[in-house]
Amino acid sequence: MQSGAFAHPEFDAHADLVETFSSEVMIHSLANDQEPKSRFLPSKWEKMKVLKIMKGIREGRIQVDKKPDDKPDVFQMWFEDDQEAQVRKGPAHVQAPKMILPGHAESYNPPEEYLFTPEEKKAWLEQDPSDRELNFIPQKFNSLRDVCGYSNFVRERFERCLDLYLCPRVNKRRLNIDPESLVPQLPKPRDLRPFPNTLALLFNGHTGRVRSLSMDSLGQYMVSGSEDHTVRLWEVETGRCLHTWNVGAVVIKVEWCPNKDHHVVAVAAAKKMLLIATGTGNGDETDITNALFDSDDVTSASSDPLDEVDVDVTVVDTAEADIDDAARKARMPVKWTYHAGKGRHGRGVRAVLHHSGSVTDVAWHHKGDYLSTVVPAADSSSVLIHQLSKRSSQNPFSKKLGSIQAVSFHPTKPFFFLATQTHVRVYNLVQQAMVKKLSSGVKWISCLHVHPSGDHVLVGSYDRRLCWFDLDLSSTPFKTLKYHEKATRAVGFHKRYPLMASASDDGTIHIFHAMVYSDLIKNPLIVPLKILRGHEVTGGLGVMALAFHPTLPWIASGGADNTIRLFQNIH
């Protein structure tokens, strides 16, 4: 009635209470249902969640027992510290440099050595103020109470303010780099064995400086040329001298023919280049060697009967005027003369090529049929190429190319290397054109050697430098080494092992590991291995010749002390 509603006759506001849950326990109550089976089995979905969490922990995405970041008590309210630098405009603030702390000279009681003498005081007064080390004269007082006022105090503070106001300040970033990290990590020498490291044999016999050495293609024999006018044939393993030829002049260069069937040595002495048959081959090789020199105009070298006795042979000098006239009539740059060999092996001087000047260098082609000679005094015909099979000589250059020091043939291509005083020129003999000109940067080139691959050239100089050229890279040296104390006399590569050597007048031989990779992206690896000593410096000259063994890691050296030394990889 109070709510404004009307009573309904069917509505019972006070219905009877039905006690559904009473104190009486029933057998089958409403809430005593059987437990479902799923409550006694592990949850499949919880297992998947646990596996997912375990995987995240293993991968590091979920950190277990991660320590909360300790935030500082004082922090930026509106933005982070790293954002402040981005918001700031203009140049960054640079703190002013601090004033220099006072030294002992500014003490009121300085040591006696800091006080000026009358002479020093007079010199200080006469100096310009900008040149003085100190802008005051040190004084000594008995106590601090006796110190008077500093007259330059206001001026120094004024100059300090000018420096802070007018002098710009810039932050210079210093690179914190460990010096050891800049040094290339090279392998240890003991990991790069084998290489020659010990003196094994000493060859005695020459009475003059040994100027040149050369080994045959098998490494069994070695020839040496000396200033005592002799060419000696040695057995490498025993050091025994098998034969001696007296050529009548200082021997400048000896080179063994690279053809295994031709046992011939080219010798440069004075104005002649001699081709000497060593007689060290077997029957077939001896016949092939003799066939090179058999001719109708062969002159007998001796009236004695042919035998197999090894005796000293002297090459009879021919009148130079007669040779020049004969060469001029035949219109040839040189005159060829032939000599008969001795014994059934045909040992001895078999051919002599007479030039118009002194021969300073000889180089063989890798096939053994061509060889080149250098005659610096012959102007336009200073470089000549001779062919044994046709017994002819030709001049590949029509004009003088400068002061020529050394020549060499490419091991596989028809390229010809010619070293002048400061440059190395590469010519293509087929196209008759210069392919490349290498600039060494040295004052005077002394020697030249081409790598067995033909893509690298090694040049030594009298100013102690050793230049490595990569023909595929640049016309300037890839590496310039300066380890010797005196002039570099000889350089060389090993034909089989990655070894390189250089000899100098300081009496030492430097052995390097020189690995050339087939991958063009990799640069050659050059590692110093060993410094071989043993030769004595005589008359300012040391080691003058080098020769690597063709198959073993051995090296032979000839020096100004009249000896030849063989170094082997003993330990």
C-alpha positions in Angstrom: 0.0 0.0 0.0 2.9 2.3 0.8 4.5 1.7 -2.6 1.3 2.6 -4.4 0.7 -1.0 -5.6 -2.6 -2.8 -5.5 -2.8 -6.2 -3.7 -3.3 -9.3 -5.8 -5.4 -12.1 -4.6 -3.1 -14.8 -6.0 0.2 -13.4 -4.5 1.2 -15.0 -1.2 3.6 -12.7 0.6 4.2 -15.2 3.4 4.7 -18.6 1.8 5.7 -21.7 3.7 9.4 -22.3 4.1 10.7 -25.5 2.5 14.0 -26.6 4.1 16.0 -28.0 1.2 19.3 -28.2 3.2 18.5 -29.4 6.6 20.4 -31.0 9.4 19.3 -34.4 8.4 22.0 -36.2 6.3 20.6 -37.8 3.3 22.1 -40.8 1.5 22.1 -39.0 -1.9 22.6 -35.4 -1.2 22.5 -32.7 -3.8 26.2 -31.6 -3.4 27.8 -35.1 -3.0 28.4 -35.8 -6.7 31.3 -38.1 -8.0 34.6 -36.5 -8.8 35.3 -36.3 -12.6 38.2 -38.3 -14.1 39.8 -35.1 -15.5 40.7 -33.9 -12.0 43.0 -36.9 -11.6 44.9 -36.5 -14.9 47.7 -33.9 -15.7 46.5 -31.0 -17.7 47.5 -31.0 -21.3 47.3 -27.2 -21.6 49.5 -26.6 -18.5 52.1 -29.0 -20.0 52.2 -26.9 -23.2 52.6 -23.7 -21.1 55.4 -25.2 -19.1 57.2 -26.4 -22.2 56.9 -22.9 -23.7 58.4 -21.3 -20.6 61.3 -23.8 -20.5 62.1 -23.1 -24.2 62.1 -19.3 -23.5 64.5 -19.9 -20.6 66.9 -21.9 -22.7 66.8 -19.3 -25.5 67.4 -16.5 -23.0 64.1 -14.6 -23.7 62.9 -15.3 -20.2 65.2 -14.3 -17.3 64.9 -16.3 -14.1 65.5 -14.4 -10.9 66.3 -11.2 -12.8 67.5 -8.5 -10.5 65.5 -5.3 -10.7 67.3 -2.3 -12.1 68.4 0.0 -9.4 67.2 3.4 -10.4 69.1 6.4 -9.0 67.5 8.4 -6.3 67.9 11.5 -8.4 66.7 11.3 -12.0 65.3 13.4 -14.8 61.7 14.1 -14.3 60.6 14.9 -17.9 63.1 12.8 -20.0 65.9 10.4 -19.8 69.6 11.3 -19.5 70.5 10.2 -23.0 67.7 12.3 -24.5 69.1 15.5 -23.0 72.0 15.6 -25.5 69.5 15.2 -28.4 67.3 18.1 -27.2 70.2 20.5 -26.5 70.9 22.8 -29.4 74.2 24.3 -30.4 77.8 23.1 -29.8 78.4 20.7 -27.0 79.9 22.1 -23.8 83.6 21.7 -23.5 85.1 22.1 -20.0 87.8 24.8 -19.7 91.3 23.4 -19.2 92.6 23.7 -15.7 95.4 26.0 -14.8 98.9 24.5 -14.6 99.8 23.7 -11.0 102.7 25.7 -9.6 106.1 24.1 -9.6 109.2 24.2 -7.4 110.3 27.5 -9.0 107.2 29.3 -7.6 107.8 28.3 -4.0 108.7 31.0 -1.5 111.7 28.8 -0.5 112.8 27.0 -3.7 115.9 24.8 -3.9 119.1 26.4 -4.8 119.2 25.0 -8.3 116.0 26.9 -9.2 117.4 30.3 -8.3 118.9 32.4 -11.1 122.6 33.2 -11.2 123.6 36.7 -12.2 124.4 35.5 -15.7 121.0 33.7 -16.0 119.2 36.7 -14.6 120.9 39.0 -17.1 120.0 36.6 -20.0 116.4 36.5 -18.8 116.1 40.2 -18.8 117.5 40.5 -22.3 115.2 37.9 -23.7 111.9 38.7 -25.4 108.9 38.0 -23.0 107.5 35.5 -25.5 110.8 33.5 -25.5 111.1 33.2 -21.7 110.5 29.8 -20.1 109.4 31.5 -16.9 107.5 34.8 -16.7 109.0 35.6 -13.3 112.2 35.5 -11.5 112.3 32.9 -8.6 112.9 34.4 -5.2 113.8 33.0 -1.8 112.2 34.1 1.5 112.9 33.0 5.0 109.3 32.6 6.0 105.9 32.9 4.4 105.2 36.1 6.4 108.0 37.8 4.4 106.4 37.1 1.0 105.3 40.3 -0.7 102.4 40.8 -3.0 102.6 39.2 -6.5 102.7 42.1 -9.0 101.5 40.0 -12.0 98.5 38.6 -10.3 95.9 40.8 -11.9 97.6 40.5 -15.3 97.6 36.7 -15.2 93.9 36.6 -14.2 93.1 39.0 -17.0 95.0 36.8 -19.6 93.2 33.7 -18.1 89.8 35.4 -18.7 90.8 36.3 -22.3 91.8 32.7 -22.9 88.5 31.4 -21.7 86.5 34.0 -23.6 88.4 34.2 -26.9 90.1 30.8 -27.4 87.9 28.2 -29.0 87.8 24.7 -27.4 87.4 21.5 -29.2 87.2 17.9 -28.0 89.8 15.7 -29.6 88.9 12.0 -29.6 91.7 9.7 -28.8 91.7 6.2 -30.3 92.2 3.8 -27.5 93.9 1.1 -29.6 96.3 -1.5 -28.3 99.6 -1.3 -30.2 99.9 -5.1 -30.2 96.6 -5.4 -32.2 98.2 -3.4 -35.1 101.0 -5.9 -35.5 100.0 -8.7 -37.9 99.8 -12.1 -36.4 102.4 -14.2 -38.2 102.8 -17.9 -37.8 105.8 -19.2 -35.9 108.9 -20.3 -37.9 108.9 -23.8 -36.4 105.5 -24.3 -38.0 106.8 -23.3 -41.5 109.5 -26.0 -41.8 111.4 -27.2 -43.7 113.9 -24.4 -44.5 117.7 -24.2 -44.5 119.0 -23.4 -41.1 122.4 -25.1 -40.6 125.8 -25.0 -42.4 126.4 -28.5 -43.7 129.2 -28.3 -46.3 132.1 -26.0 -47.1 133.4 -25.9 -50.6 137.1 -24.8 -50.8 139.1 -24.4 -54.0 138.6 -20.9 -55.4 141.3 -18.3 -54.8 139.2 -15.4 -55.7 135.7 -14.0 -54.9 132.9 -16.3 -55.9 130.6 -14.2 -58.0 128.0 -16.7 -59.3 126.5 -20.1 -58.5 124.1 -22.4 -60.4 122.7 -25.9 -59.9 121.5 -28.4 -62.5 117.9 -29.3 -62.8 118.3 -32.4 -60.6 120.4 -30.8 -57.9 123.3 -33.3 -58.2 125.9 -30.9 -59.5 126.7 -27.2 -59.1 129.0 -24.8 -61.0 130.6 -21.7 -59.6 132.4 -18.8 -61.2 135.1 -16.8 -59.5 137.4 -13.9 -60.0 140.3 -16.3 -60.2 139.4 -16.9 -63.9 138.1 -20.4 -63.2 134.8 -22.2 -63.5 134.5 -25.2 -61.1 132.1 -28.2 -61.3 131.1 -29.5 -57.9 129.2 -32.5 -56.6 126.6 -31.1 -54.2 126.3 -33.9 -51.7 130.0 -34.5 -51.2 131.6 -31.1 -51.9 134.1 -32.7 -54.3 135.4 -30.6 -57.2 134.9 -32.7 -60.4 136.5 -30.4 -63.0 138.0 -26.9 -63.4 138.0 -24.7 -66.5 140.3 -21.7 -66.8 138.5 -19.1 -69.0 141.2 -16.5 -68.9 139.1 -13.7 -67.4 137.0 -12.8 -64.4 133.8 -14.9 -64.4 130.8 -12.6 -63.9 127.9 -15.1 -64.3 127.3 -18.8 -64.7 123.9 -20.4 -65.5 123.1 -24.0 -66.0 120.8 -24.9 -68.9 117.3 -25.7 -67.5 116.7 -28.4 -70.1 117.4 -31.8 -68.4 118.8 -33.3 -71.6 121.3 -30.5 -72.2 124.2 -30.6 -69.7 125.5 -27.1 -70.7 126.6 -24.2 -68.7 126.6 -20.6 -69.9 129.6 -18.6 -68.6 130.0 -14.8 -68.9 133.6 -13.7 -68.8 135.0 -10.4 -70.2 133.7 -10.0 -73.8 132.8 -13.6 -74.3 130.0 -15.9 -73.4 131.2 -19.5 -73.2 129.0 -22.6 -73.5 130.7 -25.4 -71.6 129.5 -29.0 -71.8 129.9 -30.5 -68.3 129.8 -34.2 -69.4 127.6 -35.1 -66.4 124.8 -36.8 -68.3 124.3 -40.4 -69.4 124.9 -41.7 -72.9 121.7 -40.4 -74.5 122.0 -37.0 -72.8 125.6 -36.7 -73.9 124.7 -37.5 -77.5 121.9 -34.8 -77.4 124.3 -32.3 -75.9 127.0 -33.0 -78.5 124.4 -32.6 -81.3 124.0 -29.0 -80.3 127.6 -28.1 -81.1 128.5 -30.5 -84.0 129.4 -28.4 -86.9 131.7 -28.3 -89.9 133.7 -25.3 -88.6 134.6 -26.9 -85.3 138.1 -26.2 -84.2 140.1 -28.6 -82.1 140.6 -27.3 -78.6 143.8 -29.4 -78.1 146.2 -31.5 -80.1 146.3 -34.1 -77.4 144.4 -37.4 -78.0 140.9 -37.5 -76.6 140.7 -39.2 -73.2 138.7 -39.0 -70.0 141.3 -37.4 -67.8 140.1 -34.3 -66.1 142.6 -31.5 -66.6 142.5 -27.7 -66.4 141.4 -26.3 -69.7 142.4 -22.8 -70.8 140.4 -21.0 -73.5 142.8 -19.5 -76.0 142.0 -15.8 -76.5 141.4 -14.8 -80.0 142.2 -11.4 -81.4 139.3 -9.1 -80.8 139.9 -7.2 -84.0 139.6 -10.3 -86.1 136.3 -11.2 -84.3 134.8 -7.8 -84.8 135.7 -7.8 -88.5 134.2 -11.2 -89.0 131.0 -10.3 -87.2 130.7 -7.1 -89.1 131.1 -8.9 -92.4 128.5 -11.5 -91.5 126.2 -8.7 -90.2 125.7 -10.4 -86.9 125.8 -8.8 -83.5 128.2 -11.5 -82.2 130.6 -14.1 -83.6 130.1 -17.8 -82.9 133.1 -20.0 -82.7 132.9 -23.8 -81.9 135.4 -26.1 -80.3 135.6 -29.9 -80.1 134.9 -31.6 -76.8 137.2 -33.9 -74.8 136.6 -37.6 -74.3 133.5 -39.5 -75.2 131.5 -37.3 -72.9 132.3 -34.2 -75.0 133.3 -32.3 -71.9 134.8 -28.8 -72.3 134.2 -25.4 -74.0 132.0 -26.2 -77.0 131.1 -22.7 -78.2 132.2 -19.1 -77.6 130.1 -16.1 -78.4 132.3 -13.0 -78.9 130.6 -9.7 -78.1 131.6 -6.1 -78.6 131.7 -5.4 -74.9 131.9 -7.0 -71.5 129.1 -9.4 -70.7 127.5 -8.7 -67.3 124.5 -11.1 -67.2 123.2 -14.3 -68.7 119.7 -15.7 -68.6 118.2 -19.0 -70.0 114.7 -19.5 -71.4 112.9 -22.2 -69.5 113.0 -24.6 -72.5 116.8 -24.3 -72.8 117.0 -23.3 -76.4 117.2 -19.5 -76.0 119.4 -17.5 -73.8 120.0 -13.8 -73.4 123.1 -11.7 -72.7 123.6 -8.2 -71.4 126.4 -6.0 -72.8 125.9 -2.5 -71.2 128.6 -0.8 -73.4 127.0 -1.9 -76.7 124.4 0.9 -76.9 121.5 -0.3 -79.0 122.7 -4.0 -79.0 123.1 -4.1 -75.2 120.6 -7.0 -75.0 120.9 -10.0 -77.3 119.0 -13.2 -77.6 120.8 -16.3 -78.9 119.2 -19.5 -80.2 121.3 -22.7 -79.9 119.4 -24.8 -82.3 119.7 -22.3 -85.1 123.1 -20.9 -83.9 121.9 -17.4 -84.5 121.7 -14.1 -82.5 119.3 -11.3 -82.7 118.8 -7.9 -81.2 115.2 -7.5 -80.0 115.6 -3.7 -79.3 116.5 -1.1 -81.8 117.6 1.6 -79.4 119.4 1.9 -76.1 117.3 1.3 -73.1 119.5 2.8 -70.4 121.8 1.2 -67.9 120.7 -2.4 -68.0 121.4 -4.4 -64.8 119.8 -7.8 -65.3 117.4 -9.7 -67.5 115.2 -12.8 -67.1 112.6 -14.8 -69.1 109.1 -15.5 -67.9 108.8 -19.2 -66.9 105.6 -19.9 -68.9 104.8 -16.9 -71.1 106.7 -15.2 -73.9 107.5 -12.3 -71.6 111.0 -10.8 -71.1 112.0 -8.9 -67.9 114.6 -6.2 -68.3 115.9 -4.3 -65.2 117.4 -0.9 -65.6 118.9 1.2 -62.9 115.5 2.1 -61.3 112.8 0.4 -63.3 111.8 -3.1 -64.5 110.3 -3.3 -67.9 108.2 -6.3 -69.1 108.1 -7.0 -72.8 106.0 -9.3 -74.9 108.4 -10.9 -77.4 105.6 -12.1 -79.6 103.8 -8.8 -79.9 107.1 -6.9 -79.7 105.7 -4.4 -77.3 106.2 -3.3 -73.7 103.5 -4.7 -71.4 104.3 -3.1 -68.1 106.8 -0.8 -66.5 107.5 -1.5 -62.8 108.7 1.4 -60.7 110.9 0.1 -57.9 111.6 3.4 -56.0 115.2 2.4 -55.3 118.3 4.2 -56.3 120.1 1.3 -58.1 118.9 -2.2 -58.9 121.4 -4.9 -58.4 119.6 -8.2 -59.1 116.3 -9.7 -60.4 114.5 -12.9 -60.0 111.1 -14.1 -61.3 108.8 -16.4 -59.2 108.1 -19.9 -60.7 104.5 -18.9 -61.1 105.5 -15.9 -63.2 103.2 -13.5 -61.4 105.7 -12.1 -59.0 109.1 -10.4 -59.3 111.8 -10.0 -56.7 114.2 -7.1 -57.0 117.3 -6.3 -54.9 119.1 -3.0 -54.8 122.4 -1.5 -53.6 120.5 0.7 -51.1 119.7 -2.3 -49.0 116.1 -2.7 -50.2 114.2 -5.8 -51.3 111.1 -5.1 -53.5 108.4 -7.7 -54.1 106.2 -6.9 -57.2 102.8 -8.4 -57.9 102.2 -8.2 -61.6 98.5 -8.6 -61.2 98.2 -5.9 -58.5 100.2 -2.8 -59.4 103.3 -1.4 -61.0 104.7 -0.4 -57.6 106.1 -2.8 -55.0 103.7 -4.8 -53.0 106.2 -5.1 -50.2 109.5 -3.4 -49.6 111.8 -5.0 -47.1 114.8 -3.4 -45.5 116.4 -5.9 -43.2 120.0 -5.9 -44.5 122.6 -3.4 -43.2 124.5 -3.2 -46.6 123.9 -3.6 -50.3 121.8 -6.5 -51.5 123.8 -8.7 -53.9 121.5 -11.6 -54.8 117.9 -12.7 -54.4 116.1 -15.9 -55.4 112.9 -18.0 -55.1 112.8 -21.8 -54.5 111.2 -23.7 -57.4 109.3 -26.2 -55.2 109.1 -24.8 -51.6 107.6 -21.4 -50.6 111.0 -20.0 -49.8 112.8 -16.8 -50.6 116.3 -15.6 -49.9 118.4 -12.5 -50.1 122.2 -12.1 -49.7 124.0 -8.9 -48.8 127.4 -7.4 -48.2 126.9 -7.6 -44.5 127.7 -11.3 -44.7 124.2 -12.6 -44.0 121.6 -14.6 -45.9 118.0 -13.9 -45.0 115.5 -16.8 -45.5 111.8 -15.9 -45.8 108.7 -18.0 -46.1 107.0 -16.7 -49.2 103.7 -18.4 -49.8 101.8 -17.4 -53.0 98.1 -18.5 -52.9 96.2 -19.6 -56.0 93.3 -17.5 -54.7 93.8 -14.0 -56.1 92.0 -12.4 -53.2 94.7 -13.5 -50.7 97.9 -11.5 -50.6 101.2 -13.4 -50.5 102.4 -14.3 -47.0 106.0 -13.2 -46.2 107.4 -14.4 -42.9 111.1 -14.0 -41.8 112.5 -17.4 -40.9 116.2 -17.4 -40.4 119.4 -15.4 -40.8 122.2 -17.5 -42.0 125.8 -16.5 -41.1 129.2 -17.9 -41.9 130.7 -15.8 -44.7 133.4 -13.3 -43.7 133.2 -9.7 -45.0 136.3 -9.2 -47.1 137.1 -5.8 -48.7 133.6 -4.5 -47.9 131.9 -7.4 -49.8 130.0 -10.3 -48.2 127.7 -12.8 -49.9 127.7 -12.3 -53.6 125.8 -15.3 -55.0 122.9 -17.6 -54.1 121.5 -20.9 -55.6 118.6 -22.9 -54.2 118.5 -26.6 -54.6 115.8 -27.5 -57.2 114.1 -30.2 -55.1 115.3 -29.9 -51.5 115.1 -27.0 -49.0 118.9 -26.4 -49.3 120.7 -23.2 -50.4 124.3 -22.6 -51.5 126.0 -19.3 -51.2 129.2 -17.9 -52.5 131.1 -15.0 -50.9 134.0 -12.7 -51.1 135.9 -14.9 -48.7 136.6 -17.4 -51.6 134.3 -20.1 -50.2 131.0 -21.7 -51.1 128.8 -22.8 -48.2 125.8 -25.2 -48.4 123.0 -24.8 -45.8 120.6 -27.6 -45.1 117.5 -28.2 -43.0 119.2 -30.4 -40.4 117.1 -29.5 -37.3 
